[in-house]
Amino acid sequence: MIRWILESCKYQGRDEELAEETMFEEERKIQILNILDRERSVTIGRLSEYFHVSASTIRRDLTSMEKAGLIKRTHGGAILVERLNDDLNFAQKRTKDYDLKNAIGKRAAELVKDGEVIAINSSTITMLMAEHLTARHLTIVTNSLNILNIIKECNDYQIVVLGGIYMANAQTIEGPTTTEQIKLLHFDKAFLGANGVDLEFGLSSASELEAKSKIAMIQQSKETYFLCEHKKFDRSSIFKVADLRDTTAVITDGQVDPEIVERYSKETDIIVAEV
C-alpha cells in the first residue's frame, strides 16, 4: 500500500504580498534550482514573473542562495554553480563506482529486520539498497521516486512517500513540507547518503535543502546508518548533517584504507561491505 503525504498551497483571494509570505522561501529556491538545471541561467525579471513576486524578493532569494554556494549571481540574474551541479547530479553519479555502491547497498539491506519502520533518504546508494531488501512486513518512508519505483510492486510493504517540491537534478523531494512531515513520524532505522565524512566536521551534504531532511530523519530514528563510498572519507561538503558520534554506523566499501577504519572507528562503527 502506498500513501502519499501531499503538500497543498492555497492563495484564494490573497494579495501578492501574502502570497510571497505563504510560499516558503526554501520552496522557491528548489524551483529556481530546477529552472537553472534546465536553462543554465536565468534573469531576475523572468523569476519575478514566474513566481508572481517582486524583483526585490527574488534578489533576496538569489543573495541567500549565493551565500549558501548554490548559485552564482550575474548581472541581472544567476547561473548554477558547476561544483554543486556535479555533487547533486543523480543521473551522473548513478553508474559511477557501481559495484562498490551495490555492495554497500546490499550490506545495508541486510540490517533491516522483519516488521520494521525504516526511512530511506534519496541517494544513488540507498536506491541500490532498496533493490536488495528481503525483510518482510516493512513500512518504508522515502522522499525518492526512484526508490518508490523499485519497491512499489511489493505488496508486503506499506510505503509512505513524503510530499514537498521535486528537486530535479538530485531527483529528490525536499523543502519545509518534507521536513515537517518527517517530524510527525518515527523510525526504527534511517538509511542516508552523504557527500562528505570527516572526523571533525562529521557527515555533510552539498545542499542545505537535503541536509534539513536528513537531520529530521536522524532525530526521528532509533538508529541511523550512512552509506558512503571510501572516497567520501576525509572530505567535507558545505552543510553539516550530523556528528559521527550521533550515528549508529557508516557503511562503506572494501576499498577503504584500514587506517581510515581505525581512525573513524573511535567515533562510530565502520561497517565494511566487500564486493
C-alpha positions in Angstrom: 0.0 0.0 0.0 1.3 3.4 -1.0 0.4 6.5 1.0 1.2 10.0 -0.4 1.8 12.8 2.0 0.9 15.8 -0.2 1.5 19.5 0.0 -1.3 22.0 -0.6 -0.9 25.7 -1.2 -4.0 27.9 -1.4 -3.9 31.6 -2.4 -7.7 32.2 -2.6 -8.4 35.9 -2.5 -4.9 36.8 -1.2 -2.8 39.7 -2.4 0.7 39.4 -3.8 2.5 40.2 -0.5 0.6 37.5 1.4 1.3 35.0 -1.4 5.0 35.8 -1.2 4.9 35.0 2.5 2.9 31.9 2.0 5.2 30.2 -0.5 8.2 29.2 1.6 11.5 30.7 0.6 13.0 27.2 0.5 10.4 26.1 -2.0 11.2 28.9 -4.3 14.9 28.1 -4.0 14.2 24.5 -5.1 12.2 25.7 -8.1 14.9 28.2 -9.0 17.5 25.3 -9.0 15.1 23.3 -11.2 14.9 26.2 -13.7 18.7 26.6 -13.7 19.1 22.9 -14.2 17.1 23.2 -17.4 18.2 26.6 -18.7 21.7 27.1 -17.1 21.0 30.8 -16.5 18.0 32.9 -15.6 17.2 36.6 -15.1 15.6 38.3 -12.1 12.8 39.5 -14.3 12.0 36.0 -15.5 11.9 34.6 -12.0 9.8 37.5 -10.7 7.2 36.9 -13.4 7.3 33.1 -12.9 6.7 33.3 -9.2 4.4 36.4 -9.3 6.6 38.1 -6.7 8.6 41.3 -6.6 12.1 41.7 -8.0 13.4 42.5 -4.5 12.1 39.2 -3.2 14.0 37.3 -6.0 17.1 39.4 -5.3 16.9 38.3 -1.6 16.5 34.7 -2.6 19.4 34.8 -5.0 21.7 36.5 -2.5 20.8 33.9 0.1 21.4 31.1 -2.4 24.8 32.5 -3.5 25.9 32.7 0.2 25.0 29.1 0.5 27.0 28.1 -2.5 24.0 27.1 -4.6 24.3 29.6 -7.4 26.4 32.4 -8.7 24.9 35.9 -9.2 25.3 37.5 -12.6 24.4 41.0 -13.8 20.6 40.8 -13.6 20.3 37.1 -12.8 22.1 33.9 -11.8 23.8 30.7 -13.0 24.2 27.3 -11.4 27.5 26.6 -9.6 29.1 23.8 -11.5 30.6 22.1 -8.5 27.1 21.9 -6.9 25.7 20.7 -10.2 28.2 17.8 -10.1 27.5 17.0 -6.4 23.8 16.9 -6.9 23.5 15.3 -10.3 21.8 12.0 -9.6 22.0 10.7 -13.2 25.7 11.5 -13.4 26.5 9.7 -10.2 24.2 6.7 -10.7 26.7 4.5 -12.6 29.9 5.7 -11.0 31.6 3.1 -8.8 28.5 0.9 -9.3 30.0 -2.3 -7.8 31.2 -0.5 -4.7 27.8 1.2 -4.2 25.9 -2.0 -4.8 28.0 -3.9 -2.2 27.2 -1.1 0.4 23.5 -1.1 -0.5 23.4 -4.9 -0.1 25.1 -4.8 3.3 22.7 -2.0 4.4 19.7 -4.1 3.3 20.9 -7.0 5.5 20.5 -4.8 8.6 16.7 -4.4 8.1 14.6 -6.8 10.1 11.0 -8.0 9.5 8.3 -5.6 10.7 10.5 -2.5 11.0 9.7 1.1 10.1 12.6 2.4 8.0 13.4 5.8 6.4 15.4 5.7 3.2 16.7 9.1 2.0 17.3 9.7 -1.7 20.7 8.8 -3.0 22.3 6.6 -5.6 23.4 4.1 -2.9 20.2 3.9 -1.0 18.4 3.3 -4.3 20.6 0.2 -4.7 19.8 -0.8 -1.1 16.1 -0.8 -2.0 16.8 -3.5 -4.7 18.3 -5.8 -2.0 15.6 -5.6 0.6 14.4 -9.1 1.7 12.9 -8.3 5.1 9.1 -8.7 5.3 6.2 -6.5 6.5 8.1 -3.3 6.3 6.9 0.3 6.5 9.2 2.3 4.2 9.2 6.1 4.3 11.1 7.9 1.5 11.5 11.1 -0.4 12.8 9.3 -3.5 10.6 8.5 -6.5 13.4 6.2 -7.8 13.1 4.1 -4.6 9.3 4.2 -4.9 9.6 2.7 -8.4 11.8 -0.1 -7.1 9.6 -1.2 -4.2 6.1 -0.2 -5.3 5.2 -3.7 -6.6 5.9 -5.4 -3.3 2.5 -6.0 -1.6 4.3 -6.8 1.6 5.4 -3.2 2.2 3.5 -0.2 3.4 5.1 2.7 1.6 4.9 6.4 2.7 6.0 8.9 0.1 6.9 12.3 1.6 5.5 15.4 -0.1 7.3 18.6 -1.0 9.0 20.1 -4.0 10.7 17.8 -6.5 14.4 18.7 -6.9 15.0 17.6 -10.5 18.8 17.5 -10.6 19.2 15.5 -7.3 15.9 13.5 -8.0 14.6 14.0 -4.5 11.6 15.6 -2.8 12.7 18.4 -0.4 11.6 21.5 1.4 9.9 22.6 4.6 6.9 20.5 3.9 9.1 17.4 3.7 10.9 18.1 7.0 7.7 18.9 8.9 6.2 15.6 7.7 9.3 13.7 8.9 8.9 15.2 12.3 5.5 13.6 12.7 6.9 10.1 12.1 9.1 7.6 14.0 11.6 5.1 12.5 13.4 2.1 13.8 16.2 2.8 11.3 17.2 5.5 8.9 19.5 5.0 5.9 21.1 8.1 4.4 23.7 9.2 1.9 26.3 11.9 2.4 28.7 13.9 0.3 31.5 14.0 2.9 32.7 12.1 6.0 35.2 14.0 8.2 36.4 13.3 11.7 35.9 16.9 12.8 33.0 18.1 10.7 31.1 14.9 10.7 28.7 13.9 7.9 27.9 16.6 5.4 25.7 17.4 2.3 26.2 19.6 -0.7 22.7 21.1 -0.3 21.1 22.9 2.7 17.7 21.6 1.5 18.8 18.0 1.5 20.7 18.4 4.8 17.5 19.5 6.6 15.5 16.4 5.7 18.4 14.2 6.7 18.7 15.9 10.0 15.0 15.4 10.6 15.3 11.7 9.8 18.1 11.3 12.3 16.1 13.0 15.0 13.2 10.7 14.5 15.1 7.4 14.2 16.4 4.9 16.8 19.3 4.0 14.6 21.0 5.9 11.8 23.2 4.5 9.1 25.1 6.5 6.5 26.0 4.7 3.2 29.2 6.2 1.8 31.9 5.0 -0.6 35.5 5.1 0.6 36.2 8.2 -1.4 33.9 10.2 0.8 36.2 9.9 3.9 38.4 12.8 4.9 36.2 15.1 2.8 33.7 17.8 3.9 30.9 19.3 1.9 29.3 22.6 2.8 26.3 21.7 5.1 26.7 19.7 8.2 24.2 16.9 8.8 25.5 15.1 11.9 28.5 14.4 14.1 29.9 10.9 13.7 29.2 10.1 17.3 25.5 10.7 16.6 25.3 7.9 14.0 24.9 4.2 14.6 27.4 3.3 11.8 28.9 4.3 8.5 28.7 1.6 5.9 31.5 1.7 3.3 33.1 -0.4 0.7 36.1 -2.8 0.8 38.5 -0.4 -0.8 38.6 1.8 2.3 42.0 2.2 3.8 42.4 0.2 7.1 44.0 3.3 8.6 40.8 5.2 7.9 38.7 2.5 9.5 40.9 2.6 12.6 40.7 6.4 13.0 37.0 6.7 12.3 36.0 3.7 14.5 36.9 5.8 17.5 33.8 7.9 16.7 31.3 5.5 15.3 31.1 1.9 14.0 32.5 1.4 10.5 30.9 -1.5 8.6 32.9 -2.6 5.6 31.0 -4.2 2.7 33.1 -6.5 0.5 32.2 -6.7 -3.2 
